[in-house]
Amino acid sequence: MQMFDPRAQQGQDPVGETSNLIPVLNLAETEVERQMTICNSCRYCEGFCAVFPAMTRRLEFGQADIHYLANLCHNCGACLHACQYTAPHEFAVNVPQAMAKVRLETYAEYAWPAAFGRLYKRNGLTLALASAAALVLFLILTMAASGNLFAPVTGGDFYAIFPHNTLVLMFGSVFGFAMLALALGVRRFWRNVSPPGAPEVNVNAAALEATQAVLELKYLDGGHGQGCNNADDKFTLWRRRFHHLTFYGFLLCFAATSVATLYHYLLGWAAPYPVTSLPVLLGIFGGIGLLIGPAGLLWLNYRRHPEHGDVNQRPMDRGFIALLFLVSLSGLALLAGRETSALALLLATHLGLVMAFFLTMPYSKFAHGIFRSAALLKSAIEKRQPNTLKLGDD
Amino acid sequence: MIDVLVVGGGNAALCAALMAREAGARVLVLESSPREWRGGNSQHTRNLRCMHEAPQDVLIDAYPEEEYWQDLLKVTGGITNERLARIAIRASSSCRDWMRSHGVHFQPPLSGALHVARTNAFFMGGGKALVNAYYRSAESLGVQVRYDVPVADIELQDGRFIAAHIAERVVDGQRLPAERIEARSCVLAAGGFESNREWLREAWGQNERGEWPSDNFLIRGTRFNTGVLLRRMIELGADAIGDPTQAHMVAIDARAPLYDGGICTRIDCVSLGVVVNREGRRFYDEGEDFWPKRYAIWGRLVAQQPGQIGFSIIDRKSVGSFMPPVFPGTKANSLGELARQLELPEAEFVKTVEDYNRACRVGTFDHTALDDCHTEGLSPAKTHWARPIDTPPFYGYPLRPGVTFTYLGLKTNEHAVVHFTGKPSPNLFVAGEMMAGNVLGKGYTAGIGMAIGTAFGRIAGTQAAMAAGYRTHAVTAGHDHANV
């Protein structure tokens, strides 16, 4: 279908000066600009999420605005199903799809080091290769350490295979690098979308609001609390619920590791810990959440409306979900089998998958949480700034 | 056998279907469009004008019945039916809980629409979200819905509905046979005829310049309202009401698509500048009143101009003070250059603007009030918001009449019954734009179309269920009309 472009009708700039917009927009960004120009003159979707209120503060959309709005969009789908201008209308508006395409580009563009951004091009492959490589690494290390994948280890003491300090060094450095890479990436994003000189606002209140929006997944509630869309125009809260299980399950697992580290260094209690101990309980609950959450998200992903979001990103989404699921599954299996001769094999598998996850964190779907949180913070700050437009009533 | 057949698939049709189903009737909805275009003009709507005596969730203050009625009286110039108008007005005060129960969400007014915060309740996501909610609710309640089924004829026996006829048709390359669908009663809610170019031509005729004005009209509404059934009903002797040239008609961007342009094709800078016709001359007071109170007359004003085109002209001072238009304005650094780009007679256009500029008496400009900026010694005058157009760049937006829906419809009463030479049919009802002309003889005010569609859709559905033998408390019609 020939895309309708309001600007092409006259070969003119929109009202105001766009000629000095730097840099020039690429294809996906131009599409967001085209659609935002249509949406900005309609505004019916203003109640759904934070994207449209942010849009109404603008008359034109430069690259920084587009990067910001793309990451503010949660791909909930509400505006797609409510749109009077979606295909077969000649305006062919599909905001979630246009935003998703730019969003992926921003992950790649802001990735640090920059060269690694291209890992987003074939992200399913990236995750598969990282998993394979990390698994092989740990199987070889296990073989080297024990000489046998099924060597019995007394009392489930996995430090007999990998000394504690070895694990801390390996995982600590990889995790540290991932955090650094994500921080540098999002810092560049922030500087780009938040030019200096904006009016001062109460940043604490804004940060609190943004944090709440992140922790509640506020913008998967559809604006009315009945949820977002998935397979069709029906609303569902299951995307939000499964995401909560995934997110909080992940945090509980992370907490399990953190508590265990404190036990080790502060209290001098060495693993393995009993099933009723805090780290193990956190790990069990977190692990269960991290099984059900990703399984549910994957199921929803397969049922997603074909026009909803960017289908080319499904390998990235599904690869990431599958990796999370496997990390959790292998962790729980390790716990269940730690008294058996399968310990070494289970340990190598779990460590390999966790290593793959850490290695790819700055170059996988994981980045969405970081960039979206930043966009939500910007949104919370921006809405506290005075609106420079004084659009009269229509 | 079907109890209640509903012809049409927009707001009024779905309200009728839901009410009939709630009364226990077996209901079939026939939507002429494919599924992706379902909902008629309702998919382009955004709010409901609501009467209320006190603040109500998204509505502030009060909008009492009498004020609502006076507003309606003003815009229609008295061409309305008070009895039916008051039924719609009262129903608008109590229908929203029912709408919510079928999945409609309301929200406070959108940015740029605060002037209707008191009078209009906005649908979250707009009319298509409402239509989607109604279809979901209807289907979950067991209402049958069929798409791509345009009803071409109605079989009657002494004013009694017998069956609907659907002609043979091709859908997605597949030939579907003609059908005859019987039902105990029927609701007609198939819209006006605004997308029937031939009929528009016939209604508007040829003007003194030899033009066929309607050939230059754009249709803001659905492409599926061709009025086939409306025309057939009139041929069959149903009583009609309304002037076929009357319609909800606003001035929209001339570059809008021929159909389904919807809300975003509006041009909101008329009151900030001047509007000239193809000859470069002004023709009406652009500052007569607030734009929301005047936008509905500008479609006809432009329709009366040569070539049915106008140009809204502003300068840099106005940029950022009105809702952003979907199409960029034509931009120029001098009035002469703007005239050339817009293909207007340059000398005439420049003279018009310069005469206007000289006549401006600028006091304190305030676009949110009827301010004291006006012209003196100019005809036509600009009575408010008159500021010289003298700060480049200058912008021009071409305007065409944009029809949302036509007002010619079937005459009806408080039971939404179709009449044949004054005699009510026992089982044939009408709702929505197909009868809105009973209330709206001319003019328009935001959210009134949905108020009429909801009120009479619900009445028609209840009455149709009763005509099919279902006992129901006739909510809206029963209580309210008794008091009128």
Chai-1 contact restraints between the chains, C-beta under 6 A:
chainA,res_idxA,chainB,res_idxB,connection_type,confidence,min_distance_angstrom,max_distance_angstrom,comment,restraint_id
A,P6,B,V326,contact,1.0,0.0,6.0,A-B,restraint_1
A,P6,B,F327,contact,1.0,0.0,6.0,A-B,restraint_2
A,R7,B,P328,contact,1.0,0.0,6.0,A-B,restraint_3
A,Q9,B,R255,contact,1.0,0.0,6.0,A-B,restraint_4
A,Q9,B,F327,contact,1.0,0.0,6.0,A-B,restraint_5
A,Q10,B,P328,contact,1.0,0.0,6.0,A-B,restraint_6
A,Q12,B,P328,contact,1.0,0.0,6.0,A-B,restraint_7
A,Q12,B,K331,contact,1.0,0.0,6.0,A-B,restraint_8
A,P14,B,P328,contact,1.0,0.0,6.0,A-B,restraint_9
A,V15,B,V319,contact,1.0,0.0,6.0,A-B,restraint_10
A,V15,B,G329,contact,1.0,0.0,6.0,A-B,restraint_11
A,I38,B,C264,contact,1.0,0.0,6.0,A-B,restraint_12
A,I38,B,V326,contact,1.0,0.0,6.0,A-B,restraint_13
A,N40,B,P324,contact,1.0,0.0,6.0,A-B,restraint_14
A,S41,B,C264,contact,1.0,0.0,6.0,A-B,restraint_15
A,S41,B,P324,contact,1.0,0.0,6.0,A-B,restraint_16
A,S41,B,P325,contact,1.0,0.0,6.0,A-B,restraint_17
A,S41,B,V326,contact,1.0,0.0,6.0,A-B,restraint_18
A,C42,B,I263,contact,1.0,0.0,6.0,A-B,restraint_19
A,C42,B,C264,contact,1.0,0.0,6.0,A-B,restraint_20
A,R43,B,L110,contact,1.0,0.0,6.0,A-B,restraint_21
A,Y44,B,R46,contact,1.0,0.0,6.0,A-B,restraint_22
A,Y44,B,G126,contact,1.0,0.0,6.0,A-B,restraint_23
A,C45,B,G125,contact,1.0,0.0,6.0,A-B,restraint_24
A,E46,B,L110,contact,1.0,0.0,6.0,A-B,restraint_25
A,G47,B,Q107,contact,1.0,0.0,6.0,A-B,restraint_26
A,G47,B,M124,contact,1.0,0.0,6.0,A-B,restraint_27
A,T56,B,S111,contact,1.0,0.0,6.0,A-B,restraint_28
A,L59,B,P324,contact,1.0,0.0,6.0,A-B,restraint_29
A,A82,B,G125,contact,1.0,0.0,6.0,A-B,restraint_30
A,A82,B,G126,contact,1.0,0.0,6.0,A-B,restraint_31
A,A82,B,K128,contact,1.0,0.0,6.0,A-B,restraint_32
A,A82,B,A129,contact,1.0,0.0,6.0,A-B,restraint_33
A,Q84,B,Q43,contact,1.0,0.0,6.0,A-B,restraint_34
A,Q84,B,H44,contact,1.0,0.0,6.0,A-B,restraint_35
A,Q84,B,K128,contact,1.0,0.0,6.0,A-B,restraint_36
A,Q84,B,G262,contact,1.0,0.0,6.0,A-B,restraint_37
A,P88,B,E36,contact,1.0,0.0,6.0,A-B,restraint_38
A,E90,B,P257,contact,1.0,0.0,6.0,A-B,restraint_39
A,G223,B,M124,contact,1.0,0.0,6.0,A-B,restraint_40
A,H224,B,H105,contact,1.0,0.0,6.0,A-B,restraint_41
A,H224,B,M124,contact,1.0,0.0,6.0,A-B,restraint_42
A,D233,B,N132,contact,1.0,0.0,6.0,A-B,restraint_43
A,L389,B,G320,contact,1.0,0.0,6.0,A-B,restraint_44
A,K390,B,S321,contact,1.0,0.0,6.0,A-B,restraint_45
A,L391,B,G112,contact,1.0,0.0,6.0,A-B,restraint_46
A,L391,B,M323,contact,1.0,0.0,6.0,A-B,restraint_47
A,G392,B,S321,contact,1.0,0.0,6.0,A-B,restraint_48
A,G392,B,F322,contact,1.0,0.0,6.0,A-B,restraint_49
A,G392,B,H367,contact,1.0,0.0,6.0,A-B,restraint_50
A,D393,B,H115,contact,1.0,0.0,6.0,A-B,restraint_51
A,D393,B,P292,contact,1.0,0.0,6.0,A-B,restraint_52
A,D394,B,G112,contact,1.0,0.0,6.0,A-B,restraint_53
A,D394,B,D268,contact,1.0,0.0,6.0,A-B,restraint_54
A,D394,B,M323,contact,1.0,0.0,6.0,A-B,restraint_55
